[in-house]
Amino acid sequence: MEERKTKQATSSRRSFIKKGAIASSFFIVPRFTLGGAGYTAPSDRLNLAAIGAGGKGSSDIRNASVKGRENVVALCDVDFSGSAKRSVEAFPNAKLFHDYREMLDKEKGIDAVTISTPDHVHGPAAKFAMERGVHVYVQKPLTHNIREARLLTQMARKNKIVSQMGNQGGSNPLLDMVQKWVDSGDLGKISKVQVWTNRPVWPQGIAMPKPDPGQKPKDLHWDLWLGPAPSIPYTPNLHPFNWRGWWDYGTGALGDVGCHLIDIPFRTLGLKYPTDAECSVSSIYSQMWTADYYPEGCPPSSFITLHFKATEKSKAPIEMTWSDGGIRPAHPDIIPADQDIGGDQSKNGVLIIGEKGLISTNINDSSPIMPKLYLNDGSTDFGPEVEDNKEPEYGHQRKWVDACKAGFNSKEHKALTSSFDYAGPMTETVLMGNLAIRSFMLRKENSKGKMEFYGRKKLLWDGENMKITNLEAANQFVGRTYRKGWEV
């Protein structure tokens, strides 16, 4: 009988949190009668867990706990010997797991999870959690491929999941200033956007590290780290960081900062799915592979072009270019030669270019970068030198937690800057660049018996149906093949 009561109580409590219902005083004692102003009743606390507790996952779960306001009940990581120690120390009462599937199946009281793993695990982990009615905060990029992003977006809507992607710059209040400039019409018709980064700052585009079957990591659960990727012997120098440069696990420079930088024009111009994508990559990337070998790593540098139809905010078709590997656009004449374009000595940035001027900015994460408006008539408008960030990462995780408690149909959820209804299409746009890069390396034997690249063309994209219409072979990169037990 006691066990039955406990299960009923847990079910009722989770229903309360997910629906954002207003409970009567019969069930919840008013907090002011228990602990005074600011006191949070135990029944008002969200039960949180982390999938990926080290690196960025450590700050994600700490920020989601809101200085102990919420209850962190479980932590999952494939290696607790590294930076995940910080999370264990911060939440000593949390249960520890190595496999998120085991954690979510055993810990029935979990209301919401932060997912801060390598890119290839984002989709499988989020799907597994949402199938169990658990709200999700997923680091950028939302997924490893376009198909996963579409599936997660649809699933969150269907299962009434409160969702947020970890592009915290989307909650930066300086975006309001950029939006105001766009909406003012002062730029005239906006037709061009340039985005660039100094990434990658990790090895990629060269031979993948070699497996070492004789070396067995002491604390790393290698098979769980591989997750949906093909099973291979332990390979040093992938975990915990260099995985970003290899297609089986990461999404390269685009996946690392594309969801920060491309977010700015995608959001402020109200863009939708691109209509096409094309790319070029460094010649050394093309030349180092033999005719029968497909590159496992992302290129050391690339240049991507995407086109978008006119929207209510952009008024005209948009051409967006992306360059990485330290390649950046030429310094516009309208910006004084001794001033940065973007930020941090112009290493990363965004230019939104209209017929009457441009906006230069770099609100890419938690950095207080000053947006700048330059008009052809000589007038300018600059943001503040220092943005007063009153809470970590502009409250990006805290706002998600508040929305989880308020419910799927709440104003709090609708106010989130990167719920999957927004983050899904934006991530698909970012990953279109990688689809173009991978298609760029497709080759086949021509009529003369020589291998030729046949994917080096503008790829026409049917966004609604997730399909390249003029090169069928490119559609293999819309999704991926999954190892058994990790399918999405």
Secondary structure, DSSP 8 states (H G I E B T S, - for coil): -HHHHHHHHHHHHHHHHHHT----TTTS--HHHHH-TT---GGGS-EEEEES-STHHHHHHHHHHTTTTSEEEEEE-S-TTSTTHHHHHH-TTSEEES-HHHHHHH-TT--EEEE-S-HHHHHHHHHHHHHTT-EEEE-SSS-SSHHHHHHHHHHHHHTT--EEES-GGGG-THHHHHHHHHHHTTT-SEEEEEEE-----S--SS------TT---SS--HHHHHTTS------TTSTTTGGGGBTTT--HHIIIIIHHHTHHHHHHTT--S-SEEEEEE-HHHHHTS-TT----B--SSEEEEEEE---TTT-S-EEEEEE-TT------TTS-TTS-SSBTTTTBEEEEEETTEEEEE---SS-----EEEETTS-EEE--SS----SGGGGHHHHHHHHHHH-TTSHHHHT-SS-HHHHHHHHHHHHHHHHHHHHHT-EEE-TTS-EEE---S-EEEETTTTEESS-GGGGGGSS----TT---
